[in-house]
Amino acid sequence: MIHLTKIEVRGKAEAGEFSGVLELSSGLQVISAHNAYGKSLAVKAIAWCFGLEPIFGNADNDPIRLPEAVREDLELGGHVNSRVLSSECAITIRDQAGRQLVITRAIKGGDPSTVVVREVAPDGRARESKLLARKVTMQDQHGGFQRFLFGWLNWPRIEVPTFRPGGSEIYLENLAPLFYIDQNEGWTNIQALQVARYGQQQIGEIAVEYLLGATDALKVRVSKLQATQRASELKESARLIAEQLTEALLRRGWRVEWSSHGTISDIVIQMVQAQGARSSACRCFCGSGCALEGYQRANTATPKNPYDATNRHEQLFCSHRRLAEGYTTERAAAHTEPGSTHPSFPIRASIEPAGKS
């Protein structure tokens, strides 16, 4: 269990230094005070120290969400609108083993792109580091703050699929909205921002399962999403190959009509033999293109010229076959029809000689 034990804000203005400290004990905390006494500042300081400004739609390292009293000017010691020269905030968290972590981040007059972390062991030994607050915060294994924090907390790092090329991970800003209800944005809107920012699939459900420790359910969900994503990629690849194949066959006078379903058992290639055997109709079924083995067998007696257009078409068909084999193997488990041992695949072709009924 991790406990937030202290929130601090301090700085220097033209009228002098200022500071505020809020110490917290374990359990539920209720904070009550008049307006302008720092309640919102204390909460927003937590988000700032953790580098969570993007969850509110703010740019990285932009402290604009923090009150003007720590950014611009404040009333201090009878001086109205005293200009703020420098300011920073810090939070302290402690785990069950007694370890403490103090996270400090500059607001004004310092470098907000970095955080200073001070690790304090139960025996009092301390170590201080400066880490990147936002940029490559998870990828940088030496200077990334989130990478360090996940390691300090012993939180697992889990990759999640996205709607964009490449993958993503569960970030702190995916989890934090579940603990934060903004008085203006509410809870749901803050969480929804994460989908648009990183393009992560089902990140709301993934974040809940992650925090509940339901790692098995989470892995199953991620695996299904990755399988679906891979299936979509293969289907698109199959479509492109079908277009290439259609063009190649039309150059030979063959008309191809594609439908939407087929099975592994349908991968049967019957190619028309030239001058007699080639007068038969040909039906070709394939998961991601066409491997015209029959056509190749029909031409084995003819020497192949590597620079001949015909042979290049046959090489294209052969490459389609190799891709189709990988496609059908990879898709078999996810697309088996009920009551059948044969997975179904998204493309089926009917090929007939052009001009034939």
Summary of the structure (lengths in Angstrom):
residues: 357
radius of gyration: 31.4
end to end distance: 74.1
largest distance: 105.7
contacts: 1034
relative contact order: 0.08
helix: 36%
strand: 26%
